[in-house]
Amino acid sequence: ARQDEALIRAVVRGHRWQDMLDSGQVASVQDLAAKEKMTTSYMARHLRLTLLAPDIVEAILAGRQPETMTLTSLWKVFPLEWAYQREQWGFPAVN
């Protein structure tokens, strides 16, 4: 296993920010971006990581993600359906 610290930080940050939005601590992505002193586009890239399949997130945290799965690759568009995410990065299908 090789943990990608930048990738892990980004996933964790995205989930923390999504939790702040979901809990009502901030009213919008724009408010959150202002609070965190980030651009909304930077924040949106992190928030999109919350759409990864749970097993893929577990693999990232454990350092078991494929070598092709980097933070740079995840900044690009990826499928929202978990089955297609697994297919794209070579994870086993889940029934």
C-alpha positions as CSV (number, residue, x, y, z in Angstrom):
1,A,0.0,0.0,0.0
2,R,1.2,3.5,-0.8
3,Q,-0.7,6.3,0.7
4,D,-1.0,9.4,-1.3
5,E,-1.1,12.1,1.3
6,A,-2.3,14.8,-1.0
7,L,-5.1,12.7,-2.3
8,I,-6.1,11.7,1.3
9,R,-6.0,15.3,2.4
10,A,-8.2,16.3,-0.5
11,V,-10.8,13.6,0.2
12,V,-10.9,14.4,3.9
13,R,-11.2,18.1,3.2
14,G,-14.0,17.6,0.8
15,H,-16.0,15.5,3.3
16,R,-15.4,18.0,6.1
17,W,-16.6,20.8,3.9
18,Q,-19.6,18.8,2.7
19,D,-20.4,18.1,6.4
20,M,-20.3,21.9,7.1
21,L,-22.7,22.5,4.3
22,D,-25.0,19.6,5.3
23,S,-25.1,20.7,8.9
24,G,-26.0,24.3,8.1
25,Q,-22.7,25.7,9.5
26,V,-22.5,27.6,6.2
27,A,-25.3,28.5,3.9
28,S,-23.6,27.9,0.5
29,V,-20.4,27.0,-1.2
30,Q,-19.8,30.7,-1.8
31,D,-20.0,31.3,2.0
32,L,-17.8,28.3,2.7
33,A,-15.2,29.5,0.2
34,A,-15.1,32.9,1.8
35,K,-14.8,31.4,5.3
36,E,-12.0,29.1,4.2
37,K,-10.4,31.8,2.0
38,M,-10.5,29.5,-1.0
39,T,-11.9,30.0,-4.5
40,T,-15.3,28.4,-5.2
41,S,-13.8,26.4,-8.1
42,Y,-11.0,25.0,-5.8
43,M,-13.7,24.1,-3.2
44,A,-15.9,22.5,-5.9
45,R,-13.1,20.2,-6.9
46,H,-12.8,19.0,-3.3
47,L,-16.5,18.7,-2.8
48,R,-16.8,16.5,-6.0
49,L,-14.6,13.9,-4.2
50,T,-17.5,13.3,-1.8
51,L,-19.2,11.6,-4.8
52,L,-16.7,8.8,-5.0
53,A,-18.0,5.3,-4.1
54,P,-17.4,4.4,-0.4
55,D,-15.2,1.5,-1.3
56,I,-13.0,3.7,-3.5
57,V,-12.7,6.2,-0.6
58,E,-11.7,3.3,1.7
59,A,-9.1,2.2,-0.8
60,I,-7.6,5.7,-1.0
61,L,-7.4,6.0,2.8
62,A,-5.7,2.6,3.0
63,G,-3.3,3.4,0.1
64,R,-4.8,0.7,-2.1
65,Q,-5.9,3.0,-5.0
66,P,-4.5,2.3,-8.5
67,E,-1.4,4.2,-9.5
68,T,-3.4,6.0,-12.1
69,M,-5.7,7.4,-9.4
70,T,-4.0,10.6,-8.4
71,L,-5.3,14.0,-7.2
72,T,-4.6,15.4,-10.7
73,S,-6.7,12.6,-12.3
74,L,-9.5,13.2,-9.9
75,W,-9.7,16.9,-10.7
76,K,-10.8,15.9,-14.1
77,V,-14.4,14.7,-14.8
78,F,-15.2,11.3,-13.5
79,P,-18.4,9.3,-13.7
80,L,-20.9,9.9,-10.9
81,E,-22.3,6.4,-10.9
82,W,-20.3,4.2,-8.6
83,A,-20.3,1.2,-10.9
84,Y,-18.7,3.3,-13.7
85,Q,-16.2,4.7,-11.2
86,R,-15.2,1.2,-10.3
87,E,-14.9,0.2,-14.0
88,Q,-12.9,3.3,-14.9
89,W,-10.3,2.7,-12.2
90,G,-10.3,-1.1,-12.2
91,F,-12.0,-1.8,-8.9
92,P,-14.1,-5.0,-8.5
93,A,-17.8,-4.7,-9.2
94,V,-20.0,-4.6,-6.1
95,N,-23.4,-6.3,-6.3
